Amino acid sequence: MTAVPHPRTEAAARARSGRRSLAVALLAGAGGAAVTLLASRQRWAEGTAAVAGGDFPLSAKGGDVTGLPAALAVVGLAALVAVFAVRRTGRHLVSGLLALAGAGIVAASLLGASDSGALDEKAAEASGNTSATVESLSHTAWPYVAVAGGALILLAGVIALRWGSGWPAMSGRYERSGAPRPRRSAPADPDHPGELWKALDRGEDPTRGTPSG
């Protein structure tokens, strides 16, 4: 005979799986965004420009080459937070946006890994010749670090699309302002003066049972 799984056992297994997928998505998304932003601030390309006095060294940071990875990392972070503020179809849409942000970072970083446009512009400025281009061009490994960051964000989006429907959402007992709704208590009995004094000490209107402030 085949043992039938107990409903509580199945529910506990689903809960554990949901917690694991949630933790992995949060770590991957937040870590990927941090890695991408860090890589975008680093030197991606180096070279020289021919000027009257000799070769002039040039360098370009990731943000000079392409601003997309950093911008999409911020979008990914916002989408990661928004996943917990929406439900059902909205959660799937936000999860898809998270995955697309990661894919965009990967594509933009790979294109930037061999790009020379930013250094060509700097070479033209340094030499005073608009047709000048960079010489001795070389690239660092930082674009591929950004690719790894984008891959982590993409992974977070895929996990959210697959398992996000079972994740918790922001509590509905909070108002839009973020403050918890005031608790209502029963009106104090006017025939018992002691209860009236207790209500006043709590800052409540003893005739209504709600906070007087």
Disulfide bonds with the S-S distance in Angstrom:
none
